[in-house]
Amino acid sequence: MKAAVIGIGAVGSILARELKKTGHEVVLFGRRERHGLTISENHTDTYYPYVVENINTSPTDSFDVVFISTKATALKELSNVIIKLVHADTEIILCQNGMGFDEWFENSIPAVVYISGQKLEDRIEHFQDSKLIIDSRNYRYLDQLIDDLGQSQLEISKSNDFEKLRYEKLLINLGINTLTGLSKNTAKIFEIKSVTDVTHQLLEEGIAVINSSRQIIDPSFADTALSIYESYHREMGTSMFYDMGYHKTTEFEFIQKYFHDNKGDIHTPVLDVCVSLLQAYEYER
C-alpha cells in the first residue's frame, strides 16, 4: 500500500509522523521541497528526517490513500493537481476545518479532525490530540491502514453518528475560530465572561441553522463547546487566529460564511456581525 500526505503543517506533520510507523510507503508533499521537520511537544523538539516533495513538480506515482491536510482555502486549486497522484480507487481523506468542499474530490472521505497545533516556520508545536473520525463504512485501503496503526499515537475511528460529529466540530470551529481570530488572541480569552457570553449566543445561532432542516444537534452543545474551549491550553491559537495574525486568507468561506449562506430566515445577529467583520478582512485580499 502506498499513502501520501499533502500539506505538512500542524495537522499534516502529526499525520506523517504516525503513518510512517505503519511500515507502508508514505510520501509527503508540500508547496516546496524540504528535508526534515521538527515537532515540539512538552517543551521538547524532535527532528524527523522526512523528505517533503514539491506537490507541483514531483508526483509521478499514484497512491492508494491520500490524506489532504492543507487549509480548506487550498482545496479548489489542489483538486486540479491531485489527479497526478490518484488512481480510480484512491481514497482521499479530507482533513480540513469547515464544510462545502467534499464534491471537489472523487472518493473523498471527510474527517473530523482533532489535532491541535501551530506551525512556526519549519517547527510544529503540537498542543494536544491526534485523532481523526470518519463515517462508519467499509474502505478498500483505509481499513488496512487503520489496523496497521498499532501502537501509533494517531487514532482513526469510525462513527455511526458521523454527520452529527461533523456538525459539532463545525460549531466548535465557529465559536473558537471566530472569537480568537477577531480578537487576535488565544484560547485564554474564554476566561472573560463577556467573551463566553457572546460566544454562547453565536453557538446557539449556529445550532439553530443546523437544526433548521431537522434536529441533529442538542441545544446544550453550546455549553459543551465552551467547556472544550476552557480546557484548551491558554496560549493555543486557531487556524483563523494564525492566518489573521500573518495577514493570510482564512477559512471563513467554509465556516462562518457556510452558516450564513444556509441560515434562511433565522435571526442571527451575532453571526451577521461576525460575518460582516470577516468579509471586511477578506475584502480584495
N, C-alpha and C positions, 0 to 999 in steps of 0.2 A: 504494500500500500504506500502511496505517495501523498503527502499532505503539504499544504502551503499555508503560510500566514502572511497576509497582506496588511501592512500598517504596523510598524514596530514602535508604537508609542506606549502609553501606560498599560493599556489592555493587551496589545499585541506582544509586548515583551514578556509578560507573565505567561500568556498562552504558549509562546515559542519555547520558553524555558521548560515548561511542564510537558509539552508534546514531545520535546527532544528526548524525554525519559522513556518513551514508549518503545524505542528501538526501530520505529519506522523512519523512513526518509522524510525529513521535514525541512523545507526550503523557505527562507524568509525573504520578503520583498518590501522595499520601501521606496521613497521618492528619489533616493540616491544610494549609491553603493557605499558601504562602510564595513569595517571589520571590528566586530566585537560590540558588546553593550554591557552596561553596568546597572545592576539593580540594587537599590538601597532599601534595606529592611532592618528595623530595630537598631538604627544608627550604625549599621554595618554595610559596607559596599562590597559587592561581589561581582567580579568581572567574568563574563561569559564570551569565549572567543568564537562567536557565531558570525558567519558571513551574511550580510544583508545585501541582496542583489537589487539592482535598479529595475523597478517594475516596468519602466518604459523601454528598456533596451535588452534585458536579459532573457525573458521567458522563451524557451524552446520546447519544453516538455509539458505534457498535460498531467493534471493531478486528480486524484480520486476524491479528496476532501480539501476544500479551501475555506479557511477562516478569514473573513474580511473584518479587520478591526480598525479601519480608518474612521475618521469623523463622517457622519452622515452627509456632510456637505461635499465630500469627495466621491460619493457613490455614483452619481449620474455620469460623470466622466469615466469613472472606473468601469462602469458597465460596458463601455465600448472597448476597453483594454483587456478585460479578463477573458475574452474569447480565445486569447492565445494560451490560456492556462487550463482550459477545461475540455472534457470530452462529453459525450451525450449523457452520461450518467453521473457526472461530477456533482457532489453535494456541497452546496455553498452555504456556510453558516454566517449569518449577518449579526455582527456583534456591535450594534450601534445603539445610541440613545434615540428615542423617538419612534415615529411611525410614518408610513406613507411612501416607502421605497421598496417593498418586497417584490413588486411586479417587475422591477428593472432587471431581475436576475432569474434565469431558469433554474429549477431545482433549488430554490432558496429555502433556507431553514432559519427563520428568525430566532434569535436567542435573547432571553432576558439576562442581562449581564450584571453581575455583582463582583466587580474588580475595581477597587478604588486606589487611585494613584495619580501621579503627575509626572510630566516629562520636563527635566531640567537639562537642556542641551542634549548630551548623549548619556545622561544618567536618568534612570527611572526611580522615583521614590514610590514604593508600594506601601500604601497605608493599611489596607485590610481587604479580606475576601478574595477568593479565587474560585468563582462559581458561575456556570452557565446553566440556564434552564431552557429546555426545548420542549416542543409538543411531543406527546406520548404516541409514537407510532414506530414502525419498523424502518430502519435505514440500512441501505445496502453496505456502505462502508463505515459510516459513523458509529454504528453499533460495535463493530470490532475495535475501533479506536477507543471507544469508551471503556470497553473491557480491558484494554491494554494500558489504561492509565495507572492501574495498580495502586501503588503507594504514592502516586503523584499528589501534589497539593491541589491540583485542579480537579474540581468536581463538575461533571456534566450530567445533570439529572433530567429525567423526563417527568412531565406533569400532565395529568388529565385535565387540569384547570389552567392550561397554558394561557388561554385568552384572558382570563381574569388576572393572572400574574403579570402578563404583559401590560395590561392597563394599569395595574397597581404600580409597576415600575415607571410607566409614563407619568403617573401622578407624582411619584417621588421626584422625578426629574423636573416636573412642572414647578413644584414648590421650591426645592433647594437650588436648582439652576437659576430660576428667575431671581430669587432674592440675593443669592451670592453674586450673581452677575451684575445686577443693577446697583447693588451696594458696593461692589468691588471689594468684598470682604469674605472671610472664610466661614466655616460652619459655626464659629463662635458667636455669630450674630443671633443664633437661636437661644442665647441666654437672655435676650432682650424681649420683654413681654410684648411690646408693640409690634415687633417683628413676627413673633409667633402668632399674634392675633391676625395680622394681615395675611400671613401665610395660610392660616387655617381657613380664612374666607376664600382665598384663591383655590385651595384644595377642594372646598365644598362646591365651588363653581365648576371645577373640573369634573368632579364626581357627577354633578347634575348633567353635564354634557355627555359623559359616557353612558349614563343611565337613561338618557332621553329616549333611546330606541327600545331598550329592555334593561331590566335590573341586573347588573353584573357586579357592581361594587357596593359593599356595605357602607353607608354614610359614616360609620365610625372609623373608616380608614383614614380620615383626616387626622384623627388623634394618633393613630398608629404611625403615620408618616412623620409627624412631629416628634414622636418618641425615637424614631430611627435617626432623625437629624441630630437630636440631642445626644445620641450615643456616639456620633462620629468624633474623630479627632478634631480638637478645636481649630487646628491650623489646616485642616483639609479643605481644599477648594473643590470646584466642579469644572467640567469642561467649559461651561459658559464663563465662569469666573476667570479661568486662564485665557480663554480666547479674547475676552474683552480687555483683559489686562495687557495683552500683546497686540491689541487692535486688529484682531483677525475676525473673519466671518464666523458667526456662531451657528449652532444647530436650531436656531429659532424657528425655521420653516417646519421642522419636524416635531417640535414640542409645543411651544406656546401658540404658534400660528395654526398648527394642526387642530388644537382645541377650538380656536377662534373660528376657523373655517367650518367646523362641524357643530357650532352651538345653536344654529337655528334662531328661534325666538327667545331662548333662555336669557334671562337677565344676568349679566356677568360684569359688574362694574370694575372689580379689581383686575380681572383678566383683561378687560378692554384697555385700562390704563397701562398695564404692563406690556401689552402688545404694541400700543402706540409708542411707548418709550423704546422698545426693542426695534420697532420698524425705523424709528428715527436714528438709532445707532447703525442699522444696516443700510440706511439710505445711501445709494450710489457708492457703496463700499466696493 
